[in-house]
């Protein structure tokens, strides 16, 4: 085998490996979000900054159409303008979802919701991060807890295996 042929094979192999790496990184599973990252993300004061932060999680962004019913309900309820985005990882019905919004006007606030199907792990992570909740309530089918830290309210709700945490504050 000539030196030129060896070099061509080496370059072709390197190109295939590089292309495979790009495909693998593009299709790699979105990463988990820690409670500290979630708390920081939810308290982001500027919508565009929240969008940039969310890119680091690698979760696919929800379409505007998927968010439109939420936006319309929000406008009907509070009556003020809202900026909203959402992300989802996993398959419908088995996915984790993250949404973020900043409401403007008289009822202005910022908030986000993280929903998952691993309620026990979520509650454990919240307790490890924030300590014992300020309020907790159990029923036969659900568990709820609230923490107040800085100027934020962290509310947790678990029904069955599905759970969500809402982190909200005033701007």
C-alpha positions as CSV (number, residue, x, y, z in Angstrom):
1,X,0.0,0.0,0.0
2,X,1.4,3.3,-1.0
3,X,1.9,6.1,1.5
4,X,-0.6,8.2,-0.4
5,X,-3.3,5.5,-0.1
6,X,-2.6,5.0,3.6
7,X,-2.9,8.8,4.1
8,X,-6.2,8.8,2.1
9,X,-7.6,6.0,4.2
10,X,-6.5,7.7,7.4
11,X,-8.2,10.9,6.4
12,X,-11.4,9.0,5.3
13,X,-11.5,7.1,8.6
14,X,-11.0,10.3,10.6
15,X,-13.8,12.0,8.6
16,X,-16.1,9.1,9.3
17,X,-15.3,9.1,13.0
18,X,-15.8,12.8,13.1
19,X,-19.1,12.6,11.3
20,X,-20.2,9.8,13.7
21,X,-19.3,11.9,16.7
22,X,-21.4,14.8,15.4
23,X,-24.4,12.5,14.9
24,X,-23.9,11.0,18.4
25,X,-23.6,14.4,20.0
26,X,-26.6,15.7,18.2
27,X,-28.8,12.7,19.2
28,X,-27.4,12.3,22.7
29,X,-30.0,12.2,25.5
30,X,-30.7,15.6,27.0
31,X,-29.0,15.9,30.4
32,X,-30.6,15.9,33.8
33,X,-31.0,19.3,35.5
34,X,-29.9,19.7,39.1
35,X,-32.2,21.5,41.6
36,X,-29.5,24.3,41.9
37,X,-29.5,24.8,38.1
38,X,-33.3,24.7,38.1
39,X,-33.5,27.3,40.8
40,X,-31.0,29.6,39.1
41,X,-32.8,29.1,35.7
42,X,-36.2,29.9,37.3
43,X,-35.0,33.1,38.8
44,X,-33.6,34.5,35.5
45,X,-34.8,38.1,35.3
46,X,-34.7,38.4,31.4
47,X,-36.6,36.1,29.1
48,X,-33.8,36.0,26.4
49,X,-31.3,35.1,29.1
50,X,-33.5,32.2,30.2
51,X,-33.6,30.9,26.6
52,X,-29.8,31.0,26.5
53,X,-29.6,29.1,29.8
54,X,-32.1,26.5,28.6
55,X,-29.9,25.7,25.6
56,X,-27.3,24.2,28.1
57,X,-29.7,21.5,29.1
58,X,-30.0,20.2,25.6
59,X,-33.7,19.6,25.8
60,X,-35.8,20.1,22.6
61,X,-37.8,23.3,22.7
62,X,-41.6,23.0,22.5
63,X,-43.3,24.5,19.5
64,X,-45.3,27.7,19.8
65,X,-48.4,25.7,18.8
66,X,-47.9,23.4,21.8
67,X,-47.7,26.5,24.1
68,X,-50.6,28.5,22.6
69,X,-53.4,27.0,24.8
70,X,-51.3,27.7,27.9
71,X,-50.7,31.3,26.8
72,X,-54.4,31.9,26.0
73,X,-55.5,30.5,29.4
74,X,-52.9,32.6,31.1
75,X,-54.1,35.8,29.3
76,X,-57.7,34.9,30.2
77,X,-56.9,34.4,33.8
78,X,-54.4,37.3,34.5
79,X,-55.1,39.6,31.6
80,X,-51.5,40.7,31.1
81,X,-48.9,40.0,28.5
82,X,-46.6,37.0,29.0
83,X,-43.5,35.7,27.5
84,X,-43.4,31.8,27.7
85,X,-41.3,29.0,26.4
86,X,-41.1,25.3,27.2
87,X,-38.8,22.3,26.7
88,X,-39.4,18.6,26.8
89,X,-37.3,15.5,26.9
90,X,-38.5,12.0,26.4
91,X,-41.6,10.7,24.7
92,X,-45.1,12.1,25.2
93,X,-46.6,10.5,28.3
94,X,-43.2,9.6,29.7
95,X,-41.5,12.9,29.3
96,X,-40.0,15.5,31.6
97,X,-41.1,19.0,30.8
98,X,-39.8,22.5,31.7
99,X,-41.6,25.7,31.1
100,X,-40.6,29.3,31.9
101,X,-42.5,32.5,31.7
102,X,-42.4,36.2,32.7
103,X,-45.7,37.9,33.1
104,X,-45.9,41.7,32.8
105,X,-48.3,44.1,34.1
106,X,-50.2,44.4,37.4
107,X,-49.8,40.7,38.2
108,X,-46.2,40.6,37.0
109,X,-44.0,37.7,38.1
110,X,-41.6,35.1,36.7
111,X,-42.0,31.4,37.2
112,X,-41.1,28.0,35.9
113,X,-42.5,24.5,36.2
114,X,-40.5,21.3,36.0
115,X,-42.6,18.2,35.7
116,X,-41.4,14.6,35.9
117,X,-42.5,11.0,36.5
118,X,-40.0,10.5,39.3
119,X,-41.7,12.3,42.2
120,X,-39.7,10.6,44.9
121,X,-36.4,11.6,43.4
122,X,-37.6,15.2,42.8
123,X,-38.8,15.6,46.4
124,X,-35.6,14.1,47.8
125,X,-33.5,16.5,45.6
126,X,-35.6,19.5,46.8
127,X,-35.2,18.5,50.4
128,X,-31.4,18.0,50.0
129,X,-31.1,21.4,48.4
130,X,-33.5,23.5,50.5
131,X,-33.9,21.5,53.7
132,X,-37.2,20.6,55.3
133,X,-40.2,22.3,53.7
134,X,-41.8,25.2,55.4
135,X,-45.1,23.4,54.9
136,X,-45.9,19.9,53.9
137,X,-49.2,18.1,53.5
138,X,-50.0,14.4,52.8
139,X,-53.2,12.8,51.6
140,X,-54.0,9.3,50.5
141,X,-53.1,10.1,46.9
142,X,-50.9,13.2,47.0
143,X,-48.1,15.0,48.7
144,X,-47.4,18.7,48.6
145,X,-44.7,20.9,50.1
146,X,-43.7,24.6,50.0
147,X,-40.3,26.2,50.6
148,X,-39.7,30.0,50.7
149,X,-36.2,31.0,49.9
150,X,-34.9,34.5,49.2
151,X,-38.0,36.1,47.5
152,X,-39.0,32.8,45.8
153,X,-41.7,30.3,46.5
154,X,-40.9,26.7,45.6
155,X,-44.0,24.5,45.6
156,X,-44.0,20.8,45.0
157,X,-46.9,18.5,44.2
158,X,-46.8,14.7,43.8
159,X,-49.7,12.6,42.7
160,X,-48.9,8.9,42.0
161,X,-45.5,8.9,40.3
162,X,-46.1,12.2,38.5
163,X,-44.7,15.3,40.2
164,X,-43.9,18.9,39.5
165,X,-42.2,21.8,41.1
166,X,-43.1,25.4,40.5
167,X,-40.6,28.1,41.4
168,X,-42.0,31.7,41.3
169,X,-41.0,35.2,42.3
170,X,-41.8,38.8,41.6
171,X,-39.4,40.7,39.4
